[in-house]
Amino acid sequence: MKIIAIILARGGSKGIPRKNIRNLNGIPLINYTIKQCFDAGIDNVFTSSDDDEILEIAENQGSKIIKRPKEIS
């Protein structure tokens, strides 16, 4: 059996603009979430976002990406 995780990372955060790509200790916030998924033994991590920059960062960390339209973000 394989385990998957789906991370929903909206580009237009209302509280903290662009929070998913803001650096925390020099590392984009989304990277911490992806790393924790893999460290927990999750087989496949998917990141869904309306933001191309978030998707690029996620893909570089080994996550599969799902581009979603802004209308449903």
ABEGO torsion letter per residue (X at the ends): XBBBBBBBBBABBAABBGAAABBBGGBBAAAAAAAAAAAAGBABBBBBBABAAAAAAAAAAGBBBBBBBAAAX
